[in-house]
Amino acid sequence: MSRLESLSLLPLSPSDTCWIPSSTDTYGTFEAQRYNTISSLSADPLTASFDISPSPQNQPSTKIRPGTFIVFALSTTELAQEYPKASADYRKICEYTPGRYLGLVTSTFARWNEDDGSTDEDVIVHFVSKYTPQLSVVADHFVPIFPFRTALEDSSALHTGILFPWIDYKQWTTLGVRLRIRRTNPSSLVFELCNEDFERFEDKAGKDYSRLETVDAILDDETKDTLAKLSVAPVALPAEIWIDIRNHPDIKEPPCFATDIDSLERCDLF
């Protein structure tokens, strides 16, 4: 059993390091994930946290505001630390280049480490894409981001304080990831949603999660597995983030994130 797989058998605690679960337990059951997320979305939209840990692990102040767009990538350097430096798994993970993804920070909070008194910053990020979600069950689970070329039936597009740098992009509402920030590339240029538009996103996301719950019983296993891999998990994955979302020509589409997870989990990289 690989180190990453064995970590999936450990109980989750507020001071645990980040890990990738095995495919059998991938991010828990889809039903459990959806419950945690719906519970979060039912709270105040500007302060809702997807964290299930009690105080004092949750701290009120964090560096990144909800409603901020970021680019992120999994931190292979952090993941490799779970292996001996001389091992083949360590080498493979360090040499693997994960994709970069675009997303909206929808919740951000701190984790206090009891052992050393340090604080980790976790964020919930929902994917942003040029395309609509591919699975039919979530095909309309998105909100357009202004600017756009195509005409819309209503004025539901989300607006940013600084003009969003791409045209015809969609903000996904029910698919995302939980990250633990290990490295931040700061910038004075921050792309944030207007407050009222962030609230509208939360409202749409809450409705979409509720709709998804009603069809869960009729979904096949393959669809459930795909949804689970792209859904917010109760565990945080170590990541590097970029505040300036421009000038990233290699941004990948969200389905590629599941491929990154599978490859790193298996260490089957070459």
Secondary structure by P-SEA (a helix, b strand, c coil): ccaaaaaaaccccccccbbbbccccccccaaaaaaaaaaaaacccccccccccccccccccccccccccccccccccccccccccccaaaaaaaabbbbbbbbbbcccbbbbcccccbbbbbbbbbbbcccccccccccccccccccccccccccccccccccccccbbbbbccccccccccccccccbbbbccaaaaaaaaaaaaaaaaaaaaacccccaaaaaaaaaaccccccccbbbbcccccccccccaaaaaaaaaaaaacccc
